[in-house]
Amino acid sequence: MADHNTNNEEKTPLNEAAVDPDVDTKAQFVNGGKVEPHVAIECGSGDDVSFTGLGKEELMQYADDPFWKRVRLILLIVFWAGWIAMLVAAIVIIVLAPRCPYRPDQKWYDKESVYEILSESFQDSSPKSDGAQKEGDGYGDINGIASRLNYLKDDVGSKALYINSMYESDDNSRMAVVNHKSLDSVLGTMADFDQLRKTTKKMEMRLIMDFIPNHTGKKHEWFVKSQQKEGKYTDYYVWATCNPNDGTYPNNWMSVKGNRSWTYDATRKECYLHQLESDKPDLNLWNADVKQELEGILRFWLDKGVDGFHVLNAEYLYEDESLADEILMPGKSGNAYDDFEHNQTMNHPENLKLLTAWKSVLESYNTKPGREKALIVTAKDDLNTTMQYFDAGATIVRVTPFADSSASLAESIETKLTDSNAKRIGWMYSNKDSSRLASKVKPEVVKALLTLQATLPGVSFNYYGNEIGMTDHPSLPVPNKYRTPMQWNSKGTGFSEHTKWLAQNPNFADVNVESEKAVGDEYTTLKVMGRLSKLRENESFQWGVMNVFRDKDLIMFTRKAEGFPGYLVAMNLGSKRVTESFHGATGIPKEVKVVFHTHKDDNTAINLSDNSYILEANHAIILEYA
């Protein structure tokens, strides 16, 4: 046992190194378990470790050694040289690398085309029945619109709906409004409207409504109370003393629709003003309570998610408060509306202030990107009024590309485009009160004019049916001839299987959506419009600068956004083919590619220095260039 203990004491330590019994054993096994023979490590109770056995002079000899000095200097130089090189490289990359092209902050109304719908003539959702026809049968309605949203978005390429007046009214046009916060029961319920808005929102589509602030119907609660001189409603309308028996009227004002603009009311025993028909008395917008009521109407529909309003009859909102006579034009009899200069009843300066106030209401709902609201007005062929509307805050001012002049179609379009450049113009060809595009011009030129509308700066407004070339009814009176039911199929049953509220155009068998979508002809009006909608998504058509050119009946304009391909749009509005190089006429580059043609497949690259392009009458093309 004694020998065993002795043998343990005589065992050689690990790695044959002498272990100092006075030093912490753990501290001695360094460098892979081996202790340098001339170094002892002392470990205290803290974390510091001190080296003994190597003097300060021995350590400093490495710091002063010339070799190590050179190494340190070289490493320092390499470090700073590398750092500076990286800095210079970063600057060079920033300066020389291609910059991202400028993209403006576009709102939905900068990008989308608008499809205008007369709800009673678009689509009837009433199911077929063997019984007696019920209310709403044969009328288009809100649910009918909802059932055709895919057609608007996918085939037409429109993601914004503008629905003409649907208010509870006392006339067929729904302009003699009885209740601004209620819908005509023939068109559907408020629940139907709420569902339509929910569906359009889900499909990322916008909804625009009419706003009718100039007048109401005679059966409106406000007018009934005003007739009785009941409280604040006494002055909700423009009343004045008159005596129709002896021909005494407040002034010489005439109605836009003909005859005097004053009608005697037997209940109140005074005359009320109506700039339109006598069943539409004008509201007194000098009255603060009336303006507050109208603001409440806007908020009611804004709360329901409406994206914009088209203000109807904006030019007639205010009249001269003193009711002074208008100026009779020289040589006129004074028996017609156009016999006067309408200095008292049209485009009153207060109109613009009211538009500004309404725009402020809409802007209060612009709580975050994507929720912008649009205030829209329509201007006549008057550039000055158009600019004033923009200055007042209008989001979009609707005009027609056609000018009221005796000039040729190409010349009048050139004038209008030049005058209206760089503004958010709403380009429209027709509406429920004017002739359809295919009836205003030759049907064969419709595709060229739709090309013009789709590629101009601003917003295109397409009245339902224009995309398939619908025409005015040949025998119905104005305005019903512009309002016939949508022609969905060749059988005439697509709109409704009930007796229709208005006769269809007799050409429905040939002009209809079903035929336009059929396989075989890839250049129908509808298919051309669908391709134009996709082209319109290109950056240069979204915000590119426009320059307009004309060579007799050939209208040309370029659209170019910096950093993106540019486009030349050319339309031959004459009766003969034209041969044009386009490079010489517009200055675009010589190397171009045909990306669109209204009538044929022509996706060819051409050199304009070697070739002139032959464009047939009524045809349009779009060329792309770098």
Solvent accessible surface area in square Angstrom, and as a share of the most:
residue,aa,sasa,rsa
1,M,189,0.84
2,A,76,0.59
3,D,107,0.55
4,H,104,0.47
5,N,78,0.40
6,T,64,0.37
7,N,90,0.46
8,N,72,0.37
9,E,146,0.65
10,E,126,0.57
11,K,146,0.62
12,T,96,0.56
13,P,63,0.40
14,L,122,0.60
15,N,83,0.42
16,E,144,0.65
17,A,29,0.22
18,A,103,0.80
19,V,55,0.32
20,D,66,0.34
21,P,125,0.78
22,D,131,0.68
23,V,29,0.16
24,D,77,0.40
25,T,76,0.44
26,K,176,0.75
27,A,12,0.09
28,Q,14,0.06
29,F,76,0.32
30,V,52,0.30
31,N,106,0.54
32,G,87,0.83
33,G,20,0.19
34,K,118,0.50
35,V,35,0.20
36,E,74,0.33
37,P,125,0.79
38,H,112,0.50
39,V,29,0.17
40,A,47,0.37
41,I,15,0.08
42,E,96,0.43
43,C,61,0.36
44,G,56,0.54
45,S,127,0.82
46,G,55,0.53
47,D,144,0.74
48,D,127,0.66
49,V,77,0.44
50,S,56,0.36
51,F,142,0.59
52,T,51,0.30
53,G,63,0.61
54,L,61,0.30
55,G,33,0.31
56,K,153,0.65
57,E,136,0.61
58,E,78,0.35
59,L,99,0.49
60,M,91,0.41
61,Q,102,0.45
62,Y,126,0.48
63,A,37,0.28
64,D,87,0.45
65,D,52,0.27
66,P,87,0.55
67,F,106,0.44
68,W,112,0.39
69,K,103,0.44
70,R,137,0.50
71,V,43,0.25
72,R,119,0.44
73,L,102,0.51
74,I,102,0.52
75,L,113,0.56
76,L,98,0.49
77,I,100,0.51
78,V,92,0.53
79,F,117,0.49
80,W,127,0.45
81,A,56,0.43
82,G,32,0.31
83,W,119,0.42
84,I,92,0.46
85,A,61,0.47
86,M,133,0.59
87,L,82,0.41
88,V,79,0.45
89,A,49,0.38
90,A,45,0.35
91,I,91,0.46
92,V,68,0.39
93,I,112,0.57
94,I,128,0.65
95,V,93,0.53
96,L,133,0.66
97,A,42,0.32
98,P,135,0.85
99,R,203,0.74
100,C,123,0.74
101,P,52,0.33
102,Y,153,0.58
103,R,144,0.52
104,P,36,0.23
105,D,116,0.60
106,Q,39,0.17
107,K,58,0.24
108,W,13,0.05
109,Y,21,0.08
110,D,30,0.15
111,K,87,0.37
112,E,33,0.15
113,S,14,0.09
114,V,2,0.01
115,Y,0,0.00
116,E,3,0.01
117,I,0,0.00
118,L,6,0.03
119,S,0,0.00
120,E,4,0.02
121,S,0,0.00
122,F,0,0.00
123,Q,19,0.08
124,D,10,0.05
125,S,51,0.33
126,S,28,0.18
127,P,103,0.65
128,K,145,0.61
129,S,52,0.34
130,D,151,0.78
131,G,54,0.52
132,A,91,0.70
133,Q,89,0.40
134,K,122,0.52
135,E,130,0.58
136,G,9,0.09
137,D,6,0.03
138,G,0,0.00
139,Y,68,0.26
140,G,0,0.00
141,D,13,0.07
142,I,0,0.00
143,N,70,0.36
144,G,0,0.00
145,I,0,0.00
146,A,35,0.27
147,S,80,0.52
148,R,65,0.24
149,L,3,0.02
150,N,98,0.50
151,Y,15,0.06
152,L,0,0.00
153,K,62,0.26
154,D,94,0.49
155,D,38,0.20
156,V,1,0.01
157,G,24,0.23
158,S,2,0.01
159,K,55,0.23
160,A,0,0.00
161,L,1,0.00
162,Y,4,0.01
163,I,1,0.01
164,N,3,0.01
165,S,5,0.03
166,M,2,0.01
167,Y,1,0.00
168,E,65,0.29
169,S,25,0.16
170,D,62,0.32
171,D,38,0.20
172,N,126,0.65
173,S,31,0.20
174,R,13,0.05
175,M,20,0.09
176,A,1,0.00
177,V,0,0.00
178,V,33,0.19
179,N,60,0.31
180,H,5,0.02
181,K,89,0.38
182,S,28,0.18
183,L,15,0.07
184,D,23,0.12
185,S,76,0.49
186,V,29,0.17
187,L,1,0.00
188,G,14,0.14
189,T,79,0.46
190,M,51,0.23
191,A,71,0.55
192,D,33,0.17
193,F,0,0.00
194,D,61,0.32
195,Q,98,0.44
196,L,1,0.01
197,R,21,0.08
198,K,137,0.58
199,T,37,0.21
200,T,0,0.00
201,K,140,0.59
202,K,177,0.75
203,M,38,0.17
204,E,124,0.56
205,M,2,0.01
206,R,49,0.18
207,L,0,0.00
208,I,1,0.00
209,M,2,0.01
210,D,1,0.01
211,F,2,0.01
212,I,0,0.00
213,P,0,0.00
214,N,1,0.00
215,H,0,0.00
216,T,0,0.00
217,G,0,0.00
218,K,72,0.31
219,K,132,0.56
220,H,10,0.04
221,E,97,0.43
222,W,21,0.07
223,F,1,0.00
224,V,69,0.40
225,K,48,0.20
226,S,0,0.00
227,Q,32,0.14
228,Q,113,0.50
229,K,109,0.46
230,E,84,0.38
231,G,61,0.59
232,K,107,0.45
233,Y,37,0.14
234,T,31,0.18
235,D,75,0.39
236,Y,0,0.00
237,Y,3,0.01
238,V,18,0.10
239,W,31,0.11
240,A,15,0.11
241,T,111,0.65
242,C,14,0.08
243,N,59,0.30
244,P,51,0.32
245,N,146,0.75
246,D,97,0.50
247,G,45,0.43
248,T,73,0.42
249,Y,61,0.23
250,P,38,0.24
251,N,13,0.07
252,N,37,0.19
253,W,2,0.01
254,M,16,0.07
255,S,1,0.01
256,V,46,0.27
257,K,123,0.52
258,G,30,0.29
259,N,123,0.63
260,R,97,0.35
261,S,1,0.01
262,W,8,0.03
263,T,40,0.23
264,Y,83,0.32
265,D,9,0.05
266,A,73,0.57
267,T,72,0.42
268,R,27,0.10
269,K,140,0.59
270,E,35,0.16
271,C,0,0.00
272,Y,2,0.01
273,L,1,0.01
274,H,8,0.04
275,Q,4,0.02
276,L,10,0.05
277,E,67,0.30
278,S,51,0.33
279,D,47,0.24
280,K,13,0.06
281,P,0,0.00
282,D,1,0.00
283,L,1,0.01
284,N,26,0.13
285,L,2,0.01
286,W,84,0.30
287,N,26,0.13
288,A,74,0.58
289,D,53,0.27
290,V,0,0.00
291,K,68,0.29
292,Q,130,0.58
293,E,47,0.21
294,L,0,0.00
295,E,62,0.28
296,G,28,0.27
297,I,5,0.02
298,L,0,0.00
299,R,83,0.30
300,F,61,0.25
301,W,0,0.00
302,L,6,0.03
303,D,106,0.55
304,K,56,0.24
305,G,24,0.23
306,V,0,0.00
307,D,3,0.02
308,G,0,0.00
309,F,1,0.00
310,H,8,0.04
311,V,1,0.01
312,L,22,0.11
313,N,34,0.17
314,A,1,0.01
315,E,20,0.09
316,Y,9,0.03
317,L,1,0.00
318,Y,6,0.02
319,E,7,0.03
320,D,30,0.16
321,E,115,0.52
322,S,86,0.56
323,L,42,0.21
324,A,43,0.34
325,D,84,0.43
326,E,8,0.03
327,I,91,0.46
328,L,81,0.40
329,M,70,0.31
330,P,126,0.79
331,G,89,0.85
332,K,94,0.40
333,S,84,0.54
334,G,17,0.17
335,N,117,0.60
336,A,47,0.36
337,Y,31,0.12
338,D,110,0.57
339,D,13,0.07
340,F,12,0.05
341,E,83,0.37
342,H,31,0.14
343,N,74,0.38
344,Q,31,0.14
345,T,5,0.03
346,M,45,0.20
347,N,57,0.29
348,H,34,0.15
349,P,93,0.58
350,E,39,0.18
351,N,2,0.01
352,L,44,0.22
353,K,128,0.54
354,L,11,0.05
355,L,0,0.00
356,T,64,0.37
357,A,51,0.39
358,W,5,0.02
359,K,37,0.16
360,S,65,0.42
361,V,9,0.05
362,L,0,0.00
363,E,90,0.41
364,S,65,0.42
365,Y,46,0.18
366,N,52,0.27
367,T,95,0.55
368,K,113,0.48
369,P,124,0.78
370,G,34,0.33
371,R,112,0.41
372,E,16,0.07
373,K,17,0.07
374,A,0,0.00
375,L,0,0.00
376,I,0,0.00
377,V,0,0.00
378,T,43,0.25
379,A,9,0.07
380,K,114,0.48
381,D,61,0.31
382,D,56,0.29
383,L,77,0.38
384,N,95,0.49
385,T,10,0.06
386,T,4,0.02
387,M,50,0.22
388,Q,66,0.29
389,Y,5,0.02
390,F,31,0.13
391,D,123,0.64
392,A,9,0.07
393,G,21,0.20
394,A,8,0.06
395,T,6,0.04
396,I,1,0.00
397,V,0,0.00
398,R,3,0.01
399,V,8,0.05
400,T,41,0.24
401,P,1,0.00
402,F,31,0.13
403,A,22,0.17
404,D,121,0.62
405,S,71,0.46
406,S,124,0.80
407,A,41,0.32
408,S,51,0.33
409,L,51,0.26
410,A,1,0.01
411,E,70,0.31
412,S,8,0.05
413,I,0,0.00
414,E,46,0.21
415,T,70,0.41
416,K,22,0.09
417,L,0,0.00
418,T,84,0.49
419,D,66,0.34
420,S,5,0.03
421,N,51,0.26
422,A,90,0.70
423,K,82,0.35
424,R,78,0.28
425,I,0,0.00
426,G,0,0.00
427,W,3,0.01
428,M,16,0.07
429,Y,3,0.01
430,S,2,0.01
431,N,30,0.15
432,K,15,0.06
433,D,83,0.43
434,S,33,0.21
435,S,27,0.17
436,R,0,0.00
437,L,1,0.00
438,A,6,0.05
439,S,50,0.32
440,K,82,0.35
441,V,26,0.15
442,K,95,0.40
443,P,87,0.55
444,E,89,0.40
445,V,4,0.02
446,V,4,0.03
447,K,35,0.15
448,A,0,0.00
449,L,0,0.00
450,L,3,0.02
451,T,0,0.00
452,L,0,0.00
453,Q,4,0.02
454,A,14,0.11
455,T,0,0.00
456,L,1,0.00
457,P,21,0.13
458,G,18,0.17
459,V,1,0.00
460,S,9,0.06
461,F,3,0.01
462,N,5,0.03
463,Y,1,0.00
464,Y,0,0.00
465,G,0,0.00
466,N,5,0.02
467,E,0,0.00
468,I,4,0.02
469,G,16,0.15
470,M,0,0.00
471,T,29,0.17
472,D,22,0.11
473,H,14,0.06
474,P,100,0.63
475,S,91,0.59
476,L,38,0.19
477,P,90,0.57
478,V,97,0.56
479,P,44,0.28
480,N,46,0.23
481,K,50,0.21
482,Y,24,0.09
483,R,12,0.04
484,T,0,0.00
485,P,0,0.00
486,M,0,0.00
487,Q,0,0.00
488,W,12,0.04
489,N,30,0.15
490,S,45,0.29
491,K,161,0.68
492,G,7,0.07
493,T,62,0.36
494,G,15,0.14
495,F,0,0.00
496,S,6,0.04
497,E,104,0.47
498,H,21,0.09
499,T,106,0.61
500,K,53,0.22
501,W,57,0.20
502,L,16,0.08
503,A,55,0.42
504,Q,23,0.10
505,N,4,0.02
506,P,87,0.55
507,N,43,0.22
508,F,55,0.23
509,A,53,0.41
510,D,117,0.61
511,V,31,0.18
512,N,0,0.00
513,V,8,0.05
514,E,95,0.43
515,S,48,0.31
516,E,24,0.11
517,K,98,0.41
518,A,52,0.40
519,V,150,0.86
520,G,68,0.65
521,D,79,0.41
522,E,89,0.40
523,Y,47,0.18
524,T,15,0.09
525,T,17,0.10
526,L,3,0.02
527,K,41,0.17
528,V,0,0.00
529,M,22,0.10
530,G,13,0.13
531,R,82,0.30
532,L,1,0.00
533,S,21,0.13
534,K,136,0.58
535,L,25,0.12
536,R,14,0.05
537,E,127,0.57
538,N,49,0.25
539,E,40,0.18
540,S,0,0.00
541,F,5,0.02
542,Q,28,0.13
543,W,58,0.20
544,G,6,0.06
545,V,105,0.60
546,M,5,0.02
547,N,78,0.40
548,V,35,0.20
549,F,58,0.24
550,R,87,0.32
551,D,67,0.35
552,K,165,0.70
553,D,55,0.29
554,L,2,0.01
555,I,0,0.00
556,M,2,0.01
557,F,0,0.00
558,T,10,0.06
559,R,1,0.00
560,K,63,0.27
561,A,3,0.03
562,E,151,0.68
563,G,54,0.52
564,F,28,0.12
565,P,60,0.38
566,G,0,0.00
567,Y,7,0.03
568,L,0,0.00
569,V,0,0.00
570,A,0,0.00
571,M,0,0.00
572,N,0,0.00
573,L,18,0.09
574,G,8,0.07
575,S,91,0.59
576,K,160,0.68
577,R,143,0.52
578,V,40,0.23
579,T,88,0.51
580,E,24,0.11
581,S,32,0.20
582,F,0,0.00
583,H,58,0.26
584,G,66,0.64
585,A,38,0.29
586,T,20,0.12
587,G,58,0.55
588,I,7,0.03
589,P,57,0.36
590,K,90,0.38
591,E,111,0.50
592,V,7,0.04
593,K,93,0.39
594,V,0,0.00
595,V,39,0.22
596,F,8,0.03
597,H,8,0.04
598,T,0,0.00
599,H,60,0.27
600,K,99,0.42
601,D,108,0.56
602,D,24,0.12
603,N,97,0.50
604,T,66,0.38
605,A,84,0.65
606,I,33,0.17
607,N,39,0.20
608,L,6,0.03
609,S,62,0.40
610,D,110,0.57
611,N,75,0.38
612,S,61,0.39
613,Y,20,0.08
614,I,88,0.45
615,L,1,0.00
616,E,60,0.27
617,A,22,0.17
618,N,19,0.10
619,H,32,0.14
620,A,0,0.00
621,I,0,0.00
622,I,0,0.00
623,L,0,0.00
624,E,51,0.23
625,Y,20,0.08
626,A,104,0.81
